[in-house]
Structures are given as structure tokens and as C-alpha cells.
Amino acid sequence: MASATTDGDDVVLELIDPSAVQNELRPEKVTSISTSGVESWNLGLLLQSPSVKVRANRNRQVVFTDQLVEQSAYFRGLLCGSFSESSLAHVSIQWNLEALVHVLQFIHGFQLHITSNNFLLILEAALYFGVERLLLECESWFQRMTLAEGQQIPMDTVIEAWNFGLEQGVGFVPELCKGYLARNFVAASRCIDKPCERHLCEALLIWLSNNRRSSQCSSDDSKFDILRKVRIALLPLEFAAGLRRDFSQLGEEAICTILDLMKDSFSIILAALVGDKLDNFRIRLTEYSEVSMQALTSIVRRNPGIRCLKATGCTKLNQHDTSDLASAVIANYKGYLFELTQHCILEEVAFGWGFSILSVEELVPLSRLRCITIGLGASPGHHVLCMLPKMCPLLESVILIFQVISDSIFRSIQESLKNLKVLRLCCCLGDLTSFACKISMPQLRVLRLEWVTPWMTNNDLAVLTKNCPNVVEFSLSGCKLLDSASQEIISNGWPGLTFIHLEGKGIERNFIYQAASKLPLLRKLALDLCDACEGGFDSPSHAERCFLSTVTISRCKSQKCAFDSQTMEAFRSVHKETIVIEWDCKEARTTVVKERI
């Protein structure tokens, strides 16, 4: 909600905790404060209110009373830039209230007390609101923590920080995490059951490589026995193959075990997991697994702590284990799915080939899901997709790939999924219309529409930005009716974007620079060289990139089609490579990857 500005430079920022959005805020619960009196803020009282109104000043000269514009790229763009809110006297901001209040306090000179409990909360806020000084403070704190002698950081915090750094492109976080694990592996290995086997193996190899360089450890072959802690049957095949370069025996053993897994996956997986405590354990079944639903159910019976199941690569989930003829006669997919959820509380699932639900009743076992991916080859049926939001009202993430969708599915999403944060539609068919752009989804943070909205116009896009105002990651492909004005609509409608992936004709040569300057929080950008209206894109200088850390540009190579005549039409463009530009704190690095990413 925003209102037109009045005379003067004062502006009211209403800070709203997302958890309070669904509740109607009563006036007596809204606390009002001013940035000119930060020293008098009562933090405990502020955090008890679902909404806080802060009176600030957009004048860049008033640095002593208000430093928001000077120190925050977000507030600089919001209050003094070209955003639609720049001329308003009242602006609403939805963010974790505690983190945002900490940011405001830091900007106005207060020293923050960073702990392992609030580090990621503050780091994420520093990234989003573009407070570079706070980012340096976070880096300095994390460096002190990871380098301190005898300092023990909770392993959950290390793993969570590592993943966050990789996802957000914050280079110092994973580097410091790796170093910490390498230096403190003896203590860390006692509580490192939760990460995936690849992460565990990588950490072990780093530790071994560091110790290998010293003469004291080079002759101690017993140290390499610690690699036996890795359950090699759970390693990705391509990762196992790479191990052969430096650890040939381990690599060969891992490859043989994984190949055996393809033949007898049931017994080998059970042997790998026996005796483990698997709270919040995740199972991802790939194209290399031939686990039936009966075999999968047997695994789940032994491990009731499983919360996530990803089986997009499995094609035999709806086939029975023919070794048990009695079970094969009476078993059915519906029964196994029901039994599966009786032994654990699944919160995240991903299905592809072999997944089929024909009746609404079969959705009942999945009613507590928070994330669902229905991919290529899955056939849930249109009626089931329409009922999915109603049967699973807790869903926060919905990803549909190669499915048949319609306006009725969007209507069901609007009515039932009040906390939806992630929506991705990829290569879907059906009779979806511009009605989808009129659906209000205020909680949505990630929106990816990839080859599903060919009818979208500039006006549709503008409507979409108003109905989904809090999107921070946006991907749009296959919209032939959009023109260059759509880029301005995106930057004005979603000034807080941290990630953009655009595919559409007519993207200007200086688009990367323009995006970085108009979207101060932009971290990652993905484009297609085929869409450049002048044949290419200019790369911004290190100073011009703002917070942009990664740009990926897919490019084509002509590939001859054997079924066409010997003319120019016989050659078609195929995406074969990706140019990756990465900036660190000192310089830019450009690499070419021989695939589309």
C-alpha cells in the first residue's frame, strides 16, 4: 500500500513482517519510530509488533539525521531513484522484522551483535538491502569465527552457510567453510551425518590434501582410512569418476559399487543406510536407480525421519517387485503411496516418469507437503492438478514441468495457497490465458515462466508485477509479443530483484549495465546471445557492476539437419555453449562452458 507524496523530503517506511501479512493489522499494534532517534528504539517492543512505521528522509544531504540513502543501495534506489515508489510518501516493505531493524540500527551507527544464530539472517538482509559496510562486517565476523583456535561452530550452521553462499554467489562463505572443515575435521566429523555424501567426501579430501603437503602426515597412510566414513554407494557417478585422478582406489571402488547399484539397488541402498539415524534425511532417486515403489517403501519403513523424496529419474515406481508374486497381485501404486506416507511425514517430493495419480483421494497422503515438483513423464491428470492446492494447502513451492495447465489451476492456487513462495512453470501446455497475470500472490518470491506464456504483452507483464509485488527471482522465456519496454516494466515493478533470466528478442547491447544500475540488488543475470538486437552484450566494468556477481550468456552453434536440403535453411541454431562472467572483490573472470547452464 502506498500514497502520494506531500511537500518536503519526509517519507514513511512501513516495515511489515511477512508472517503478519495474512492477519489484518490493527492500528494499536503498529509502532511508529523515527530514524533521527535510533538510540531510543526499544528492540524488544518493536519485535512484538507485526508492523513498524519508520519516518525517514530521502534528502541525500541530510546525512546526520538519515543515512539510509547513503549506505543502502536498496533505499537509494527506492527513495531517490527511478522506481515507481520514489515519489511516494508511504512505502511498505515486507521482510523479516528483526533482521531489517538490525540493518537500520547498523546504518545509523549501532554495533551489531552477530552470532551463529543470526549470522545468515543478517547476511541475507545485507545482500538484499545492499549495505556494503554490513557485508564487510559479516565477512569479518565469519572470518574471525572460522579462523579462531579452538572455536567450534555448530555443524548445522556451517552446512547451512555453505549452501547459502553457493546459492547467493557470496564467495567468501563457502571458502571459509571449506577451510574451517579442513582445519577442524576431527571434531567436525563426529557430527557430519546430515550433509550429502558428496559434501562429506569433498570436505574429507580437502582435509587430506592439506595434511598431505606436510611431511609429518605424508607418511601416515592410516589417515586415508577416514575416507571409509563415506558411503560410496550414495555418491553421484560423475563425482566418483573424478575421484580416480587423485584417489584411484577409492574412485574405482565407488564406480564399481554404483554400477552394482544399478543391478541390485534395493539391497545395496539398504546396506548403505543400515544403522543410521536419518532425521530430515533426503532421498534423491536418479536415472541410475531402479528402486520399485515396494523397494522404496521398505527403505522408508526403516527410516521414519525422511522428509524429502526426489525421484524424477525413476521410471519404475509404478511397477511391482516381481520376486514377490503374492505382493504383485494385490499391490497397487495408490496403496504403496499411502503406506509410504504412513511411515514418514514427507514435506518435499519430486516425481517424473512413472508417477501417476488418477483420483483426488490419492492426494490425501501428501496433504502435509510444502514443496512439490511434477516433472517430465509424470501424469497426474488435469483434475488432480486443479485439486492439488486444496488438498495440500501448506505448499510453499510448486514446480510443474511439461504438464497441462489452465486458468482453473491458477484460480485454485489463489484460493488455497496463501503462503506460496516459489512457482515455476516450464514448457507446459494447455489453455492458460492472461487471467494468470491477474492472480494476486503477495508472498511469491520466485517466479519462473519458461515457454508457457507466448501471449504475454507489456500490459500483462505490468499487471503481473502489481499482483506479485515481492518477487526477487524472475525468469521469463518465449514471449514474442514483448518489446524492449518490458525491461523497464520489470525494473520498475520489481526493484528488489536479485536474479533475472530473460529470453526474448530485442534485448539491447547495454542491457547488463542497465540492469545492474537500475536493480541495485541484482546478483545473477542469465541471457541468450540470440536475443541481442545488436549481436552481443557489453560487459560492465568492475565498478559499474554494483552487486552483480555472475552473468551467464548462452550462445548457439549452427547444426546441420540431415533431413533438409543443402541450403541455409538446413542449418538450425542449437545451444551448445555458455559464457560465464564472474566478478570477485578484485576482478572479472570469463570462462566458456561446453553446455547450456
C-alpha positions in Angstrom: 0.0 0.0 0.0 1.4 3.4 -0.9 0.2 7.0 -1.0 1.2 10.1 -3.0 3.9 12.3 -1.6 3.4 15.6 0.2 5.7 18.6 0.4 9.1 18.0 1.9 11.5 15.1 1.9 10.0 13.0 4.7 8.9 9.5 3.8 7.2 6.8 6.0 8.6 3.3 5.6 6.2 0.7 6.9 8.1 -2.4 7.8 5.9 -5.5 7.8 6.9 -8.9 8.9 5.7 -11.5 6.3 4.3 -13.7 9.0 1.7 -10.9 9.8 0.6 -10.4 6.2 -2.2 -12.8 6.4 -3.6 -11.1 9.5 -5.3 -7.7 9.5 -3.1 -5.2 11.3 -5.0 -3.2 14.0 -3.8 0.4 14.4 -2.9 -0.1 18.1 -0.4 -2.8 17.1 1.5 -0.6 14.7 4.6 1.1 16.3 5.9 4.4 14.9 9.6 5.4 15.2 12.0 7.8 13.5 15.5 7.3 12.2 16.5 10.6 13.9 16.1 8.8 17.3 17.6 5.4 16.7 19.3 5.5 20.2 15.9 5.4 21.8 14.5 2.4 19.9 13.2 -0.4 22.2 14.1 -3.5 20.2 12.0 -5.8 22.4 8.9 -3.7 22.0 9.5 -3.3 18.2 9.7 -7.0 17.6 6.4 -7.6 19.4 4.6 -5.5 16.8 3.7 -7.1 13.4 4.3 -3.7 11.7 6.6 -0.8 12.4 6.4 2.7 10.7 9.7 4.5 10.3 9.9 8.2 9.4 12.9 8.8 7.3 14.3 11.5 4.9 15.0 11.0 1.2 17.3 14.0 1.0 20.8 12.9 0.4 22.2 16.0 2.1 20.7 15.1 5.5 23.4 12.6 6.4 23.3 13.3 10.1 19.6 12.5 10.6 19.2 9.8 8.0 21.9 7.7 6.3 19.6 5.2 4.6 20.2 6.8 1.1 23.9 7.0 1.6 24.6 3.5 2.9 21.9 1.3 1.3 21.7 0.6 -2.5 18.1 -0.5 -1.9 16.9 2.6 -0.2 18.9 4.8 -2.5 17.0 3.3 -5.4 13.7 3.3 -3.5 13.8 6.9 -2.3 15.9 8.7 -4.8 15.9 6.6 -7.9 13.6 5.8 -10.8 11.4 3.3 -9.0 7.7 3.9 -9.0 7.8 4.3 -5.2 10.4 7.1 -5.4 7.7 9.7 -5.5 5.5 8.3 -2.7 5.3 9.4 0.9 4.4 6.0 2.2 6.1 2.8 1.2 5.6 -0.8 2.6 8.5 -3.2 2.9 8.0 -6.9 3.7 11.0 -8.5 5.3 11.9 -10.3 8.5 11.3 -7.6 11.0 14.2 -8.5 13.3 16.8 -8.5 10.5 15.5 -5.3 9.0 15.6 -3.4 12.3 19.2 -4.7 12.8 20.1 -3.3 9.4 18.6 0.1 10.2 20.4 0.2 13.5 23.7 -0.7 11.9 23.3 2.0 9.2 22.8 4.6 11.9 25.9 3.7 13.9 24.9 0.9 16.3 27.2 -2.1 16.7 25.5 -5.4 15.9 25.9 -8.5 18.0 26.3 -11.2 15.3 26.0 -14.8 16.5 25.9 -18.2 14.8 22.1 -18.0 15.3 21.5 -14.7 13.4 24.5 -14.6 11.0 22.6 -15.8 7.9 19.6 -13.7 8.8 21.8 -10.5 8.9 23.9 -11.6 5.8 20.8 -12.1 3.7 19.4 -8.8 4.7 22.7 -7.1 4.0 22.7 -8.6 0.5 19.0 -7.7 -0.2 19.2 -4.1 1.0 22.6 -3.5 -0.5 24.5 -2.4 2.6 28.1 -3.0 1.7 29.6 -2.0 5.0 27.4 -4.6 6.7 28.5 -7.2 4.2 32.1 -6.5 5.2 31.1 -6.7 8.9 29.5 -10.1 8.3 32.6 -11.3 6.4 34.9 -10.1 9.1 32.8 -11.8 11.8 32.7 -15.1 9.9 36.4 -15.0 9.2 37.1 -14.5 12.9 34.8 -17.4 13.8 36.2 -19.8 11.3 39.9 -19.0 12.0 39.8 -18.8 15.8 41.7 -21.5 17.5 39.5 -23.9 19.4 36.3 -22.3 18.1 33.6 -24.8 17.5 30.8 -23.7 15.1 27.6 -25.8 15.1 27.9 -28.1 12.1 24.3 -27.3 11.0 25.4 -23.7 10.8 28.5 -24.5 8.7 26.4 -26.6 6.2 23.6 -24.0 6.0 26.1 -21.2 5.5 28.0 -23.2 2.8 24.8 -23.8 0.9 23.6 -20.2 1.3 26.9 -18.9 0.0 26.8 -21.2 -3.1 23.2 -20.3 -3.9 23.6 -16.5 -3.4 27.1 -16.2 -5.0 28.7 -15.0 -1.8 32.2 -16.3 -2.4 33.8 -15.8 1.0 31.2 -18.0 2.7 31.9 -21.4 1.1 35.7 -20.7 1.0 35.8 -20.1 4.8 33.5 -23.1 5.4 35.9 -25.4 3.4 38.9 -24.0 5.3 37.1 -24.5 8.7 36.3 -28.1 7.9 39.8 -28.8 6.7 41.3 -27.4 9.9 38.7 -28.8 12.3 37.8 -32.1 10.7 38.4 -34.4 13.7 35.8 -32.5 15.7 33.5 -31.8 12.7 33.4 -35.4 11.5 31.7 -36.5 14.7 28.5 -34.6 13.7 28.7 -34.5 10.0 26.0 -37.1 9.3 23.5 -34.7 7.7 25.2 -33.4 4.6 25.0 -35.4 1.4 27.8 -37.9 0.8 29.4 -35.7 -1.9 29.7 -32.8 0.6 31.2 -35.1 3.2 33.7 -36.6 0.7 34.7 -33.1 -0.6 35.4 -32.0 3.0 37.5 -35.1 3.7 39.5 -34.7 0.5 40.3 -31.0 1.4 41.4 -32.0 4.8 43.6 -34.8 3.4 45.1 -32.6 0.7 46.1 -30.0 3.3 47.7 -32.7 5.5 49.3 -34.4 2.5 51.5 -31.3 2.0 53.2 -31.7 5.3 56.0 -34.2 5.8 54.6 -35.2 9.1 51.4 -36.5 7.6 52.6 -37.7 4.2 53.9 -41.0 5.6 50.8 -41.7 7.7 48.7 -43.8 5.4 46.3 -44.5 8.2 44.8 -41.0 7.8 43.3 -42.1 4.5 41.2 -44.7 6.2 38.9 -41.8 7.3 37.6 -42.0 3.7 35.8 -45.2 4.7 33.3 -42.9 6.5 31.9 -42.0 3.1 29.1 -44.3 1.9 30.3 -44.5 -1.6 27.1 -46.1 -2.9 25.4 -42.7 -2.3 27.9 -40.7 -4.4 26.9 -39.3 -7.8 28.5 -41.4 -10.6 30.2 -38.4 -12.3 31.8 -37.3 -8.9 33.0 -40.9 -8.3 34.7 -40.9 -11.7 36.5 -37.7 -10.9 38.0 -39.3 -7.7 40.2 -41.6 -9.8 42.6 -38.7 -10.6 44.0 -38.4 -7.1 42.5 -41.3 -5.2 42.4 -44.1 -7.8 41.5 -46.9 -5.4 38.6 -45.1 -3.9 37.3 -43.9 -7.3 37.4 -47.4 -8.8 35.7 -48.9 -5.7 33.0 -46.2 -5.8 32.3 -46.7 -9.6 32.0 -50.4 -9.2 29.6 -50.0 -6.3 27.4 -47.6 -8.1 27.3 -49.8 -11.2 26.3 -52.7 -9.0 23.6 -50.4 -7.6 22.0 -50.3 -11.0 21.6 -54.1 -10.9 20.6 -54.6 -7.3 19.7 -51.2 -5.9 17.4 -52.4 -3.2 19.9 -54.5 -1.2 22.8 -52.1 -1.7 20.9 -49.0 -0.6 19.7 -50.8 2.5 23.2 -51.9 3.3 24.4 -48.3 2.9 21.8 -46.9 5.2 21.6 -49.6 7.9 22.1 -48.3 11.4 21.8 -44.7 10.5 19.7 -42.1 12.3 18.1 -40.3 9.4 16.2 -37.3 10.8 15.5 -34.9 7.9 17.2 -37.4 5.6 16.7 -36.8 1.8 16.5 -39.4 -0.8 17.0 -38.5 -4.5 16.4 -41.3 -7.0 18.1 -40.6 -10.3 18.1 -42.2 -13.7 20.8 -44.6 -12.5 18.4 -46.0 -9.8 15.8 -48.7 -10.4 14.2 -48.6 -7.0 10.3 -50.1 -7.4 7.7 -48.4 -5.1 7.8 -51.6 -3.0 11.6 -51.3 -2.5 11.3 -47.6 -1.7 8.6 -48.3 0.9 10.9 -50.9 2.6 13.6 -48.2 2.9 11.2 -45.7 4.3 9.9 -48.2 6.9 13.4 -48.4 8.4 13.9 -44.6 8.3 10.8 -42.7 9.5 12.8 -39.5 9.7 12.8 -39.0 5.9 11.3 -35.6 4.9 12.3 -35.2 1.3 12.0 -37.7 -1.6 13.1 -36.8 -5.1 12.5 -39.5 -7.8 12.3 -37.6 -11.1 14.7 -40.0 -12.7 12.9 -43.2 -11.7 10.7 -44.9 -14.3 9.6 -48.0 -12.4 7.9 -46.6 -9.3 4.6 -47.9 -10.6 6.0 -51.4 -11.2 5.9 -54.1 -8.6 8.8 -56.3 -7.4 8.1 -59.5 -9.4 10.1 -61.5 -7.0 7.2 -61.4 -4.6 4.3 -62.8 -6.7 1.8 -62.5 -3.8 2.5 -58.8 -3.3 2.5 -58.3 -7.1 -1.1 -59.5 -7.3 -2.6 -57.2 -4.6 -0.2 -54.3 -4.6 -1.0 -51.1 -6.4 0.6 -47.7 -6.7 -2.1 -46.0 -4.6 -1.5 -48.5 -1.7 2.2 -48.0 -1.7 2.0 -44.3 -1.8 -0.4 -44.4 1.2 1.9 -46.8 3.1 4.9 -44.7 2.2 3.4 -41.6 3.9 2.3 -43.7 6.9 5.9 -44.3 7.9 7.2 -40.7 7.5 5.9 -37.1 7.1 7.0 -36.1 3.6 7.4 -32.3 3.2 9.1 -32.3 -0.2 8.6 -34.6 -3.2 9.7 -34.6 -6.8 8.3 -37.1 -9.3 8.7 -37.7 -13.0 8.3 -40.8 -15.2 6.3 -43.5 -13.5 4.3 -41.1 -11.3 0.6 -41.3 -11.9 -2.4 -40.2 -9.8 -5.8 -40.7 -11.2 -8.1 -39.7 -8.3 -8.2 -36.9 -5.7 -8.3 -39.5 -2.9 -4.7 -40.5 -3.8 -3.6 -36.9 -2.8 -4.6 -37.4 0.8 -1.3 -39.0 1.9 0.5 -35.9 0.6 -1.6 -33.3 2.4 1.3 -32.0 4.5 3.6 -31.3 1.6 5.4 -27.9 1.5 7.3 -28.4 -1.8 6.3 -30.4 -4.9 7.9 -30.9 -8.3 5.9 -32.7 -11.0 8.3 -33.2 -13.9 8.6 -34.7 -17.4 6.8 -38.0 -17.7 4.5 -37.6 -14.7 0.8 -37.8 -15.5 -1.2 -36.6 -12.5 -4.2 -35.6 -14.6 -5.7 -32.1 -15.0 -8.4 -32.6 -12.4 -5.8 -33.7 -9.9 -3.6 -30.6 -10.6 -6.7 -28.4 -10.0 -7.3 -30.1 -6.7 -3.7 -30.2 -5.6 -3.7 -26.7 -3.9 -6.8 -27.6 -2.0 -5.6 -31.0 -0.8 -2.1 -29.6 0.0 -2.7 -26.1 1.4 0.7 -25.9 3.1 2.5 -25.9 -0.2 5.2 -23.1 -0.5 6.8 -24.3 -3.7 5.1 -25.7 -6.8 7.1 -26.7 -9.9 5.4 -28.1 -13.0 7.4 -29.2 -16.0 5.8 -30.5 -19.2 2.3 -30.6 -17.7 -1.1 -29.5 -19.0 -2.2 -26.3 -17.1 -5.1 -23.9 -17.3 -6.7 -20.8 -15.7 -8.6 -23.1 -13.3 -5.3 -24.3 -11.8 -4.2 -20.7 -11.2 -7.6 -20.0 -9.6 -7.1 -22.9 -7.3 -3.6 -21.7 -6.3 -5.0 -18.2 -5.5 -7.8 -19.6 -3.3 -5.8 -22.2 -1.4 -2.0 -21.5 -1.4 -1.7 -18.4 0.8 2.0 -19.0 1.6 3.2 -19.8 -1.9 6.8 -18.5 -2.3 8.1 -20.4 -5.4 6.2 -21.0 -8.7 7.9 -22.4 -11.7 6.1 -23.5 -14.9 8.3 -24.9 -17.7 7.2 -26.0 -21.2 3.6 -26.5 -20.1 0.7 -26.9 -22.5 -3.0 -26.0 -22.1 -5.4 -23.1 -22.3 -3.6 -20.7 -19.9 -4.6 -17.1 -20.6 -3.8 -13.6 -19.3 -6.1 -14.4 -16.4 -2.9 -15.9 -14.8 -1.3 -12.5 -14.6 -4.3 -11.1 -12.6 -3.9 -13.6 -9.7 -2.7 -11.9 -6.5 0.2 -13.8 -4.9 1.8 -11.3 -2.4 4.0 -13.9 -0.7 5.6 -15.1 -4.0 9.4 -14.6 -4.1 10.5 -16.8 -7.0 8.6 -16.8 -10.3 9.8 -18.7 -13.4 7.6 -18.7 -16.5 9.5 -20.6 -19.2 7.8 -21.2 -22.5 4.3 -21.1 -21.1 3.0 -17.6 -21.8 3.5 -16.8 -25.5 0.6 -14.5 -25.4 2.1 -12.2 -22.8 2.1 -8.4 -23.7 3.7 -5.5 -22.0 0.4 -4.7 -20.3 0.1 -8.3 -19.0 3.6 -8.0 -17.6 2.8 -4.8 -15.8 -0.3 -6.3 -14.3 1.8 -9.3 -13.1 4.3 -7.0 -11.3 1.5 -5.4 -9.4 -0.1 -8.7 -8.3 3.2 -10.3 -7.3 5.0 -7.3 -5.8 7.6 -9.2 -3.8 9.3 -11.3 -6.4 13.1 -11.3 -6.1 13.9 -14.0 -8.7 12.3 -13.9 -12.1 12.7 -16.0 -15.3 10.7 -15.3 -18.5 11.1 -17.1 -21.8 9.2 -17.5 -25.1 7.1 -14.2 -25.0 7.2 -13.0 -28.6 4.8 -10.1 -28.1 7.0 -8.3 -25.5 9.3 -5.4 -26.7 12.2 -3.5 -25.2 9.8 -1.6 -23.0 9.2 -4.8 -21.0 12.7 -4.4 -19.5 11.7 -1.1 -18.0 8.5 -2.6 -16.6 10.5 -5.4 -14.9 13.0 -3.0 -13.3 10.2 -0.6 -12.1 7.9 -3.3 -10.9 10.4 -5.4 -9.1 13.2 -3.1 -7.9 14.4 -5.8 -5.4 15.3 -8.5 -8.0 18.4 -10.5 -7.2 18.2 -12.9 -10.2 16.9 -12.4 -13.8 16.7 -14.9 -16.6 15.4 -13.4 -19.8 14.9 -14.9 -23.3 13.2 -12.7 -25.8 14.1 -10.8 -29.0 15.3 -7.2 -28.9 17.5 -7.1 -25.8 19.8 -4.1 -26.1 23.6 -4.2 -26.1 24.0 -2.3 -22.8 21.3 -4.3 -21.0 23.7 -5.8 -18.5 24.9 -2.4 -17.4 21.4 -1.0 -17.3 20.1 -3.9 -15.2 23.0 -3.6 -12.7 22.4 0.2 -12.4 18.6 0.1 -12.1 18.4 -3.0 -9.9 21.0 -2.4 -7.2 20.4 -5.8 -5.6 20.9 -7.9 -8.7 23.3 -10.7 -8.1 22.8 -13.1 -11.1 21.8 -12.5 -14.7 21.1 -15.0 -17.4 20.7 -14.1 -21.1 20.7 -15.7 -24.6 23.1 -14.3 -27.2 20.4 -15.0 -29.9 18.2 -12.3 -28.4 20.8 -9.5 -28.6 19.4 -6.9 -31.1 23.0 -5.7 -31.9 24.7 -9.1 -32.0 26.1 -9.1 -28.5 26.2 -7.6 -25.0 28.7 -5.2 -23.4 30.2 -6.3 -20.1 30.2 -3.7 -17.4 33.4 -2.7 -15.7 34.2 -3.9 -12.2 33.0 -0.5 -10.8 29.8 -0.5 -12.9 28.6 -3.9 -11.9 27.2 -2.8 -8.5 26.4 -6.1 -6.6 26.2 -8.2 -9.8 28.4 -11.3 -9.3 27.5 -13.7 -12.1 26.4 -13.3 -15.8 25.7 -16.4 -17.9 25.1 -15.9 -21.7 24.0 -18.9 -23.7 25.2 -19.0 -27.3 24.4 -21.1 -30.4 26.2 -23.0 -33.0 24.8 -23.9 -36.3 24.0 -27.6 -36.6 23.1 -29.2 -39.9 19.9 -31.2 -40.2 20.4 -34.4 -42.2 16.8 -34.4 -43.4 16.8 -31.0 -45.1 18.2 -29.9 -48.5 21.7 -28.3 -48.9 20.5 -24.7 -48.2 20.9 -22.3 -45.4 17.6 -23.5 -44.0 19.2 -26.8 -43.5 21.1 -25.3 -40.6 19.4 -24.6 -37.3 20.7 -22.9 -34.2 21.4 -25.2 -31.2 22.6 -24.0 -27.8 26.0 -25.6 -27.3 27.9 -23.2 -25.0 27.5 -20.8 -22.1 29.8 -17.8 -21.5 30.1 -17.3 -17.7 31.4 -14.0 -16.3 32.1 -13.9 -12.6 33.3 -11.0 -10.5 35.0 -11.3 -7.2 36.2 -8.5 -5.0 39.1 -7.7 -7.3 38.5 -8.7 -10.9 36.2 -10.4 -13.5 36.8 -13.9 -14.8 35.3 -15.2 -18.0 35.0 -18.9 -18.9 33.2 -20.9 -21.6 31.3 -24.0 -20.5 30.6 -26.6 -23.2 26.9 -26.9 -22.3 23.9 -24.7 -21.6 23.5 -23.8 -18.0 
